[in-house]
Structure formats: C-alpha cells, structure tokens
Amino acid sequence: MSGRVIVVGSVNIDLVARVPHLPHPGETVTGGSYDQHHGGKGGNQAVAAARLRRPTLLIGAVGDDAFESEARRALVMERVDVSMVASMPGQATGVALILVDANGENQIVVIPGANGAIEKGYARECLGRLGRLTGDVVLLCNEVPLHVVREALICARAAGATTILNPAPATGIDRSVFALADIITPNRNELSMLLHTEARRTGRRTDASQEAPARARLLLDPGPEGPGVGKAVIVTLGAAGVLVLERTGAGLDRAVARPRDAGGFPAAAAPASGAEAASTPVAETTAPTGAAAGEAEGVRMWEVPGERVSTLDSTGAGDAFNGALAAAIAEGRPLVEAVHRAVSAGALATTHVGAREGMPTALELEEFLATR
C-alpha cells in the first residue's frame, strides 16, 4: 500500500509570545519576544506529512481577511494541495495565541474563525469527490466542528481509508466519534478527558490511579454506548515516548510474542529504526483486571521510548508525530516502524522554534534515524 495523506482540520495563524514564565491566573508577565507563524493542527499535520514526501491534501477553511492569501501561500509552498480549502465569506482566518516559556512549555488559546464555520456537508462533498480511498490515510483533529469530524470519519471509512483521529482538543468527543477511527492518538490529558466524558454520560466510572495501559484499553473495549476504537490506541507521553495498544489481527503489523514484565505487561521495547523496527517483538495481553470476559479481545501492548534531544519549543511536537505517523502508514510501513518514525519526528520538531517550522524533512528524519 502506498497512498496519500488526507487531512481534515484547521488552518490558523499562530501569534507567539516568548515569556520568562507562563502566567498564573490574574498575573501579568512582562518581557520576552513576539513572532507570527503559520499553524493550525490541520495545516501543521499536513505540512508534516508533505515534508516526508507523501502526497498530501488538506480539507479545511480560511477566512476572507488579510491572513487568507498568506495562509494558502504557506501551504502551497510546502506542496500541500489546498484545492479543498474553502474561503468563508464574513469569517476571519483562525488564530492561535501561544505563550512559550524558557523551558519550552506552552499555553495555547485557539480562536477558530473560519475553522468553526465548516459544515459537515463540505467534508462529505470533498471526500466524495476523491472517490475510493483504499491505500490512503485520513487524519483528523478536533479543531473543526465535531459534526464535521464525525461525518469525515464515516465517509473515509466507507471509502476504504485508514482513519486516524488525533483528539486534540478532546472536548466533546465520545464513543460515537472515536469508535469510527481505526487509530486514535490521545496524550495523557486527552485520554483522561475522553474517559471522563464517557463517565459523565454513562456512569461508567474509571479509576484515575490506574496505569495508562488499563485506561487506554477502555477505548478499545466495547463500552455502554457501543464498540471501541477499530484497531489501535496510541497514547503519547511527551519525552517518555508512546504507549501502543493494538488489536491482534488488526492488519497493521506483524508481531511475535515476548516475555511479560513483572507487572503483567511487556517490557518497554528498545528504540529501533528501519527494518529492525518492523520486527520489534511485542506481546499479546489480555483484558485488564475486572473487565468482562466477553470484552477480553486479544491486544498487543508495546512502547517506544522518547528520543533525547535539546528541546527549544514543544509547540508542534504532537502535530509532527501525527503527520509522520499518517505518512508512514500511507507508505505501507508496519505500525511498529511507523510509530518509531513518528516519535523521532516529534522529537526533532521540538529542536526548532515555531510549530510548523520545526516539522522535519524526509532527509532530516532519515539522518536522525541513522544515528539511532
């Protein structure tokens, strides 16, 4: 399989202030510097995939303001197809207000503008015009209306694409949405929010003290409102790397059994690259303690440790990870290798200032992997 990456998501202009420290509520922080960058999770993830030499198309929207032509031009220069980026009359192009402290930590406020005005019919129309999507990967974030995300997932699945949902932000996402994805990629906070949303809706309580594998497993298992994620849950853990739970027989990877550690889960996988990553051994696990027997489908759990780099700005790391993951899967790489490449791309992104500016090129990523 070797296909395209189709991103359904947001296009923003990022207004970035670098400050000595992030303000507490009610605090005014003086000093620092200001920059303007191109952003939006959709735009960033599209650029991340395009820089890795995958044919990439973005479905989204910009306003009819001064930022419109600038936002389009920036994407075109990165070889992203913007033919399905609509111009919304009377709307402003989305804006993100970003604070970054001296350690690279950030706080972000997003004003959706045109991103929030997209109708679900537009996503359906665009994906319909593309025809069969077998071999393609459709990547979605939640910076466009949730009904657009849901409709795009339905249409992409029906057309034969592999679907990846980056639940960022996780606000409002429930099982009727994430169960439509083949792969979901929450961070720790987003995983907690997804489970909290389900608990509030259904009364299905979760133990916040549970380890991440048991909590992530709840997204794979059927819940009170229906089935779980189709194939894999990938929890990003920042500098610690990622945790992957993959249904056995999902068709995303080949695997051989490996010993469990004392805690009942496989020991962390060593970093791997290239062909070695494709054969990294993983283990089949069973349902977490307390799960109903009928829900206990076989699941492989494995980890990829984070890469040690000199971090300057963590703003675009998640977008680099998701774009690189989508690109690798669209290239036909097995999931273990795709995740390792995505972890490396996310790490590389933090070594540059600015979200989109930090997305690594194919050459940069290959050179980095060659040193591992």
Buried (B, 14 or more C-beta within 10 A) or exposed (E): EEBBBBBBBBBBBBBBBBBEBBEEEEEEBEEBEEBEBBBBBBBBBBBBBBBBEBBBBBBBBBBBBEBBEBBBEBBEEBBBBBEBBBBBEEBBBBBBBBBBBEEBBBEBEBBBBBBBBBBBEBBBEBBEEBEEBEBBBBBBBBBBBBBBBBBBBBBBBEBEBBBBBBBBBBEEBBBEBBBBBBBBBBBBEBBBBBBBBBEEBEEEEBEEEBBBBBBBBBBBBBBEEEEBBBBBBBBBBBBBBBBBBBBEEBEBBEBEEBEBEEEEBBBBBEBBBBEBBBBBBBBBBEBBEEBEEEBBBEBBBBBBBBBEBEBBBBBBBBBBBBBBBBBBBBBEBBBBBBBBBBBBBBBBBBBBBBBBBBBBEBEBBBEBBEEE
